[in-house]
Amino acid sequence: MGQVDTMWALVWHFDADGQVDHVANLSGDQHQMDTYVWANFPLAPLPARLAR
């Protein structure tokens, strides 16, 4: 399965009322994270992905 060892940042955006309306999760090493995700979570076959 592998491991990911990287720094992470959460960027929060608040609307005019002070409510959270968006959060972005950013990896300090996106290439390492991409490699981990693609190795451990393969995409479903194309027909299944298009059926939604």
N, CA, C and O of each residue as an XYZ file, in Angstrom:
208
protein
N       0.816     -1.197      0.000
C       0.000      0.000      0.000
C       0.861      1.262      0.000
O       0.491      2.237     -0.655
N       1.953      1.285      0.682
C       2.784      2.474      0.721
C       2.374      3.434      1.820
O       1.420      3.198      2.562
N       3.114      4.510      1.903
C       2.861      5.532      2.912
C       3.022      6.903      2.292
O       3.689      7.067      1.271
N       2.407      7.877      2.920
C       2.568      9.267      2.523
C       3.133     10.012      3.720
O       2.583      9.947      4.819
N       4.224     10.714      3.504
C       4.845     11.509      4.561
C       5.034     12.917      4.015
O       6.039     13.212      3.368
N       4.074     13.774      4.276
C       4.111     15.125      3.727
C       3.410     16.091      4.673
O       2.642     15.681      5.543
N       3.679     17.352      4.493
C       2.976     18.393      5.247
C       1.653     18.678      4.541
O       1.554     18.571      3.319
N       0.653     19.039      5.314
C      -0.664     19.366      4.771
C      -1.087     20.738      5.253
O      -0.691     21.175      6.333
N      -1.886     21.412      4.456
C      -2.471     22.691      4.862
C      -3.955     22.677      4.517
O      -4.351     22.239      3.437
N      -4.754     23.153      5.434
C      -6.179     23.358      5.172
C      -6.393     24.858      5.024
O      -6.027     25.632      5.909
N      -6.983     25.265      3.912
C      -7.275     26.674      3.660
C      -8.787     26.847      3.757
O      -9.547     26.268      2.981
N      -9.197     27.641      4.711
C     -10.621     27.845      4.973
C     -11.063     29.181      4.377
O     -10.352     30.180      4.486
N     -12.242     29.193      3.745
C     -12.817     30.434      3.248
C     -14.155     30.649      3.946
O     -14.960     29.725      4.068
N     -14.378     31.858      4.394
C     -15.612     32.191      5.112
C     -16.438     33.166      4.281
O     -15.890     34.059      3.635
N     -17.758     32.991      4.300
C     -18.638     33.917      3.587
C     -18.849     35.176      4.429
O     -18.277     35.306      5.511
N     -19.666     36.093      3.936
C     -19.890     37.374      4.614
C     -20.526     37.210      5.995
O     -20.403     38.092      6.844
N     -21.205     36.085      6.218
C     -21.836     35.828      7.519
C     -20.914     35.103      8.493
O     -21.320     34.774      9.608
N     -19.683     34.855      8.078
C     -18.733     34.172      8.946
C     -18.848     32.661      8.916
O     -18.246     31.982      9.748
N     -19.614     32.116      7.966
C     -19.772     30.665      7.841
C     -18.758     30.117      6.849
O     -18.459     30.757      5.840
N     -18.236     28.943      7.133
C     -17.304     28.295      6.210
C     -18.069     27.908      4.948
O     -19.093     27.228      5.022
N     -17.568     28.345      3.781
C     -18.230     27.954      2.539
C     -17.309     27.180      1.604
O     -17.746     26.718      0.549
N     -16.041     27.033      1.978
C     -15.115     26.251      1.153
C     -13.875     25.921      1.979
O     -13.367     26.757      2.727
N     -13.403     24.690      1.830
C     -12.147     24.281      2.467
C     -11.315     23.558      1.417
O     -11.810     22.652      0.746
N     -10.057     23.955      1.272
C      -9.137     23.283      0.352
C      -8.090     22.548      1.176
O      -7.531     23.110      2.119
N      -7.823     21.298      0.826
C      -6.831     20.466      1.499
C      -5.620     20.363      0.566
O      -5.714     19.736     -0.489
N      -4.501     20.959      0.933
C      -3.330     21.048      0.063
C      -2.183     20.202      0.606
O      -1.857     20.268      1.791
N      -1.574     19.408     -0.272
C      -0.435     18.568      0.094
C       0.862     19.303     -0.198
O       0.979     19.985     -1.216
N       1.833     19.166      0.691
C       3.147     19.753      0.465
C       3.923     19.041     -0.623
O       4.869     19.608     -1.172
N       3.547     17.806     -0.952
C       4.199     17.038     -2.012
C       3.109     16.341     -2.827
O       2.806     15.169     -2.608
N       2.536     17.072     -3.757
C       1.406     16.548     -4.522
C       1.795     15.337     -5.362
O       0.975     14.441     -5.562
N       3.029     15.292     -5.856
C       3.462     14.143     -6.657
C       3.467     12.865     -5.825
O       3.045     11.810     -6.298
N       3.946     12.961     -4.577
C       3.934     11.794     -3.695
C       2.496     11.353     -3.412
O       2.198     10.159     -3.400
N       1.618     12.315     -3.187
C       0.224     11.985     -2.909
C      -0.438     11.360     -4.131
O      -1.180     10.388     -3.990
N      -0.190     11.894     -5.327
C      -0.748     11.316     -6.558
C      -0.292      9.875     -6.738
O      -1.098      9.004     -7.066
N       0.989      9.618     -6.529
C       1.534      8.264     -6.680
C       0.847      7.309     -5.713
O       0.485      6.196     -6.093
N       0.666      7.734     -4.472
C       0.017      6.899     -3.463
C      -1.438      6.604     -3.850
O      -1.874      5.453     -3.810
N      -2.182      7.644     -4.223
C      -3.595      7.464     -4.550
C      -3.761      6.551     -5.758
O      -4.573      5.627     -5.721
N      -2.997      6.793     -6.839
C      -3.141      5.975     -8.047
C      -2.735      4.520     -7.798
O      -3.286      3.617     -8.428
N      -1.792      4.278     -6.899
C      -1.354      2.913     -6.598
C      -2.371      2.164     -5.729
O      -2.444      0.936     -5.780
N      -3.153      2.896     -4.937
C      -4.024      2.249     -3.956
C      -5.518      2.358     -4.242
O      -6.309      1.625     -3.648
N      -5.914      3.246     -5.128
C      -7.332      3.467     -5.390
C      -7.565      3.564     -6.896
O      -7.758      4.659     -7.425
N      -7.546      2.419     -7.590
C      -7.728      2.452     -9.048
C      -9.142      2.921     -9.419
O     -10.097      2.721     -8.669
N      -9.244      3.543    -10.582
C     -10.545      3.977    -11.077
C     -11.393      2.772    -11.465
O     -10.875      1.727    -11.859
N     -12.694      2.937    -11.346
C     -13.629      1.920    -11.834
C     -13.527      1.877    -13.354
O     -13.070      2.847    -13.958
N     -13.938      0.787    -13.985
C     -13.940      0.736    -15.452
C     -14.734      1.903    -16.042
O     -15.679      2.397    -15.428
N     -14.344      2.326    -17.214
C     -14.946      3.506    -17.841
C     -16.469      3.446    -17.932
O     -17.109      4.447    -17.612
N     -17.094      2.343    -18.346
C     -18.574      2.354    -18.403
C     -19.224      2.645    -17.043
O     -20.250      3.322    -16.981
N     -18.638      2.142    -15.965
C     -19.205      2.391    -14.641
C     -19.060      3.848    -14.246
O     -19.939      4.396    -13.581
N     -17.961      4.492    -14.646
C     -17.760      5.910    -14.322
C     -18.694      6.803    -15.121
O     -19.102      7.855    -14.628
N     -19.044      6.414    -16.341
C     -19.904      7.236    -17.175
C     -21.382      7.026    -16.908
O     -22.209      7.805    -17.382
N     -21.732      5.985    -16.154
C     -23.134      5.635    -15.919
C     -23.831      6.580    -14.947
O     -25.056      6.539    -14.835
N     -23.107      7.407    -14.259
C     -23.717      8.281    -13.250
C     -24.507      9.369    -13.854
O     -25.082     10.187    -13.136
